[in-house]
Amino acid sequence: MIAVREPWAIRFPAVEAVVFGQMIEGTCALERGEVELELRPGDFMMMARPPEWTMRSGPEVEPIDLKVLFADSKALQGDDPTKPAARFLAGHFLFAEPNADQMAGLLSPIVHVRAADVAAQRLGRLLSLLDDEATADRPGRSLALDRLLEVILVETLRHRANQVEGMQPGLLAGLADPRISRALRALHREPSHPWTVAQLAREAHMSRAGFAARFAEIVGVSPIGYLSAWRMSLAKAALVSTKRPMIDVAKVAGYGSVSAFSTAFNRATGMSPTAYSQLAAG
């Protein structure tokens, strides 16, 4: 929990994490590059891998670094208790490699949920539970925190999925489209199936040409290009987290032989599957 009194401004460093939080009391401006939004009580925000960003009570306030505030929690309390106060509940988490880039892309650049939105109310309750669990020392604390963070992420993605208009091309936009989502669910369900554009178009109940154009527009890549990238993501996860035979990993990626898979994997990542696995193992 960050608690400050006006006038105040905090500069947050660029991080490779997902940051999130909710305004509990007071208002402020959040500035990330050219993007600026106003946070009011109850508003929720989430950003994936943000560059340096700032929260401030007013435009003329010189920000202090977050590490300075951590070193002295009273640095922005001021001497006048009658000054308007602001409180902000915040946290962060990391996506596990090897597919952190793909997951982080679902949330870029800023997710802003207004207090009046039902999602903000649900997220507020989850954050309250998260804060309670993080400050307690109960059995199963780590497991409970992991599950709460997962639910917070799901709730945020649900909110984004309802905002189809103006959404940036990507997986989330595809899942929000009723027709394209049917094809995406099919290839996610059976990634090793020898899918063709025509087969995926039938899943979407569209013509082949119409489906290919719509998919590229909404997702930002061709259907087969997305399928190939998804298969490689699954293969990288299998190489990192399991000891499965290489032929099994190849089949997960939709290849019938280790040599064909190795060639494709090298083309996509710049290294062989064995080298990738050894590098990930440290």
N, C-alpha and C positions, 0 to 999 in steps of 0.2 A: 504494500500500500504506500503510495506517495502522497504526502500531505504538505501543502504549501499555502502561503498567503500572498495576496497581490501587493505589489507587482512581482511577477515571477516569469521565468523562462528557463527551460531545460533543453540542452542539446544532447541528443542520443546518438551513439556511434553507429556506424554501419555494422551489421551483424549477418552471419550466415544462418540465422535462426528465424523462426516465425514468432513475431511479437504480437501480443494481443492485450486488450484491456478494456475497461469500462469506466466511464466518468461517473463517480458516485455523488460528488457535490461540486458546484461551481461550473464555469464554462471556460473553454480555452480554444485557441486556434492550433491545429496540427498542420505543420508545413513539411512537405516532402518534395524537394525539388520545386517544380512549378505547380504541384498539386497542393491545394490548401482546403481544409474543411473545418467546420466548427463543431466541436464536441459539447453537447449539453448533458445535464444529468440523465443517466440511464442509457446514453449512447454507447455502442460497442464498436470497436475497430480491431482489424487484424491485418497485418502486413507480412509478406514473406520476403525474407532476405532484403530488408530495406537498406538503402544507402543512408548516410547521415540525415537525421530529421530532427525537428524541433517542436516542442509544445510551449505555448506562451499565453500569458493573460492579456498582453497588449503588444502592439507593433514596435514600440520604442524601448522595450525591455531587452537588455543585453543578456543572452542565455549563459548559464553556467553548465559545465560538463556533468553528465550523470554521475561519473566517478567522484566528483567533488561533493555532490549531494549525498552519495553513499557514505563518504568519509565523514560528513557532518550533516546529520538528518535535520538539523535546525537551521541550515544555511539559508533556506527560503521561508522561514517562519516569520521573520520581521519582528519589530518591537511593538507593533500596535495590534493587540488582539481584536480590535474592532474591524480591521481590514477584512474584506471578503476572503473566505477560505476556499480551497479546492482540494478534492481528494480523488485519486485515480488508482484503481486496482489493476495491476499489470503483471504480466508473466511472459514466458517464452518457452519454446521447445524446438527440437531439431528433428528433421526428417532423416530417417536412416538411409545411408547409402545402400545400394548404388544408384537409386533412382530419385534422389532428392530433387534434382532439377525439374523432373516431370511433375512431381507433387507440388513443388513450390509454385510452378507456373499456374496452378489452379487458382491461386489467391492474389496474383499480382494485378495492380500495384497496391490498392487499398480496398479493403472491404469495410464499409461503414453501415452499421445497422442502427437506425433511429430508435429512440426510446419507445416511441409509440408502436413500433413493430412488435408483433408477438414474439418474433425470434429474439429480440433484445431482452424481453422479459425472461424467456427460457434461458438465454445465455447468462443473464444476471444471477439466476438461481444456481446455475452450474459454477459460475465464478465464485459465488459465496461458499459453495461446497468445497471448491478447489482451495480457497484461502483457508478454510477451516482445517482441511486435511493437511495442507502444507505446514501449518503452524502447530500441529499436534504431533504427538509421538506415539501413534497407535500401531498395533500389529497390522501388516499388510499395507502400510502407508504408501510405499512405492508403487504397488500394483494398483491401488485406488487412484493415485495421481495419474498414472498412465491411462487408465480407462476414462477418467474425467476429461483429460486432454483430448482423447480420441472423440468423445461425444461433443466437445466444444468445436472441434474441427468439422465434424459431420453437420452440426447445426449451422455453422457458417457456410458450408458448401450448399446446404439446402436453401439458405437465403439467397445465395448467388444464383442458384439454379432457377429461381423464380424471376430473375431479372434478365430475361432473354434480350430485350431491346438494348442495344449499345454494348452488349457483352463482347469482349475481345475473342477472336477465334481461338479455339482450343478444345480440349476434352470436355470441360464443363459446359461450354456452349453446345457441343454436340449432344451431351446427355440431356440438355434442356430442350432440344428439338425433338418433337414426338416421333418423327420418321427416322431421322438419323440415329436416334438413341436405340431404336430396335436393332439396327445393324451393329452398333457398337456393343450392345449387350450380347449379341450372337457371337461376335468374334472374341469377346472377352470370355465367354462361356466355353468356347472351343478354339483356343488360339492356334492349336496345331493342325486344325482342319485346313485342307488345301483350298482356301477361299478364293473365289474370283469376284471381280466387280459385279458381274451379273448375278451371282448368288447373293451377295450382300444387298444388291438392289432389290431382289425379291424379298429379302427379310424386311426391307424398309417399305415395301409395297410401292416402289417407284420404278420408272424406266431406268435403264442402265445409264444413259447419258444424263438424264435429270439428276439421278442419284450421285453420280461422280462429280457433277458440277456443284451440287448442293453440299456434299460432304466437304469438298475442298474449300468452299466459301465459309462454312460454319466451323470446321475443325482446323483449317489452315494448312492441310496437307492432303494428298490423295488417299483414297481408301487403302490401297496396297502399301503406300508409304507409311501410313499409320500402323497397319498390321505388322509390317516389318519392324518398326520401332518398338511396338508393344512386345513382340516376340523377343527382341533383344533385351528389353527390360526384364522379362521373365527369366531369360537365360542368365543375365548378370546376377539376379537375385539367387538363382539356383547355384551358380558357381561360388557365391559368397557364403551361403547359409547351409549348404548340404554337401555330402560326400558322394553324390550320385555319380554313376558311371557317365563318361562323356557322351555316350550314345543316347542316354536318357535325356541329358540336357539338350542335345541336338534335336531330339524329337519334340521336347517342350517348345523349342524355337521353330518347329515346323520343318525340320530338315531330316532327310532319311539317312544321311551318313555324317560321320564325324568330319570328314574332309570338307564337305560342302558347308557344314556349319562353321568350321574353323575359318574358311575363306571369307564367309559373310561376316563373321564376328570381327575378324581382323580389319575388314573394310570399314566396319561401323565404328570400331573403337581404337584402331591403330595398334592393337596387340592381339596375341593369340589367346584363346580361352584359358589355357594353362597358365600363361604369364599373368593374365588378369586375376585368376584365382589366387596365385601365389602373392601378387601385390596386395590384394585385399586382405590376405591372411597376415600381412606384415612381415 
